[in-house]
Amino acid sequence: MTNDLTKTVSELFRSKTVVIVGDLVADQFLNGTISRVSREAPVFILRHDETTTVPGAAANAAANVASLGGRANLIGTVGDDVNGKLLLDGLSSVGVDISGVIRLSGRPTTTKVRVLAGQHYAARQQVIRIDYESDAELSAGIVERLISNLREVCDQADAVIVSDYNYGTVGRQIFDEAKRISESHQIPLIIDSRFRLAEFTGATTATPNREEVEQILGRDFSDSDCEQLREDLGLASLLVTNGNQGMKLFETSKPPLQLDVVGSTEPVDVTGAGDTVIAAYALALASGRDFATAAQIANHAGGLVVMKKGTACVSAEELADSLANVGPLVSSSQQA
């Protein structure tokens, strides 16, 4: 069965360009087999099997835009090191345009190493994560180069994503330029900020998770609190993701829209799920869909990706199949 949602994904996504600016992370997964207990300390000895490197954070959002059939232009920085090269090679291999990425000497690529361990023929489980970060601020010259790169790629853009993981790329100047471009080109600006959403006002929409909203409103926030937050941030809509409870959309002059989780309520791995959500949401908005329809498409993308291990992507074919038999949306006020 073909419906308007599947046509959006199968046909319209392919003609859309999304610019992603933000923090680029190399997500590494170190897989090993537990061989024995060490004689030096009461710890297991892990025999290394393989290490894989995939795009994380803003880079993962870009990879998802590409896997969903859109054209992804990425703006950010990596270190002039092995992990930076692995990250850029991985992005290029999936079709992301990395011409706007700056390689910085003397600054390490932000890397998250997840150690996955298990016995022979058993499933690997994450036992620890090791983060490699840089505390150094970007120089004024690098910020100007990023802004210049952003301007160059936005002439043909249909949407802009700002992905702030608090690793130093997204500052006031970068966000303000993205907002100026959004307004002058009349294209949606979607922001996701791990810790600083309240600092960035005037975007089109935002996609915080529940924890990020709690940082601003407190743990027992209500729908009316979210409506007020949307208004305070100057957003046309606010899409709050709630893990296995789905999503809730808050939109100007409309009742809140609850979107129940798609698929299992017990995910395999939620790593990078927000990046997949924002990629699908941005492509749907770029395709001219309203906030509710875009949120519905993003909800299905999120439901698919959390059933995959590690930092993963969703393909346009997978998403179209998931949306094939979807019925009309029902608002929470209609459900009551």
C-alpha positions, 0 to 999 in steps of 0.5 A: 500500500502506497500513501502520501507518507511513503511517497514523501520518503521514496520520492521527495527526500531524494531531491532535498539538500540538508545542511548539518552544522555542529559537533562531529564525533567518531563513534568507535566500537571496540569488540573483544572476547573475554578469555580469562581472569587476570592474575594481576587484579580481579578483572577480566582479560579482554582479547581484542577482536575488532574496532569499527569507527562510524559517524557520531553526533552531527556526523551521524545526523548527516549520515542518516540524511544521506541514507534516507536519500537526501543530500547532506552537506556537513559543516564542522571540525575534526582533528588531523589524526587517525580518528579524524581520517576514519570519520571522514572516510566513513562519511564520504563512503555513505555520500555525505559532502564533507567539503565544509569540514575543517581538519585541525592540527594539534586538536584531537577528533572527539572520539567515544570508544565503547568497549563491547565484551562477551564470551565466545559465541555470546552477545557483546555487551557494553562494559565501559565508554571512554571519551576523548575530548578537547577543552580548547575553544575554537579560534576566531579564525576557525569560527569565521571559516566555519561561517564562510563554509556554511554560507557557501553550501546554503544557497541550495539548501532546503533545511538546516540542522544545528547539532550541538553536543557541547563540544565547542563547535556551535556558539552564538555566531554559528547559530546566529548565522544559521538563523539568518540563512534560514530566514533569508532563504525561508527554509526550516532551521532545526536545533538539537542542543544537549545542554544549551537549548535555552540559549538558542532562540528563534529557530523554526523547531527543536527536537530535545529529548525528555532529559534535555527538557528536564534540565530546563523545566525540572523533572515534573514538567507538564504540557503547559510548561512545554507550550511555554518553553516553545513560546519562550524559545520563539519556536513554531514547534517543539518536538519532545522525544520520550524514549519508549513512550514515543514523542509529543509535538507542541505547535502554535495554536494547536493541542499537543500531539502524542505519537506513540512509540513505533515497534517494540517498547524495549529497544536494542540500542538507543545510541544516536537515535536522536540523530536519526530522528532529526534527520528524518524530521528535517527532510520531511520539513524540507519536503514541505510537510507540516510539523505533525506529518514530519514528526510522524515520519521521524517517529517511525525512523526513530522506532526503526533505528533503536532496534539496531546495534550501535550508532546506526542509520535508517534507509529510505526503503526501511522507512517507506515500508514502516510508513506503508500502512499508517493511518491518519494522525489523531491529536491528544484532544481527539483521543480524550 
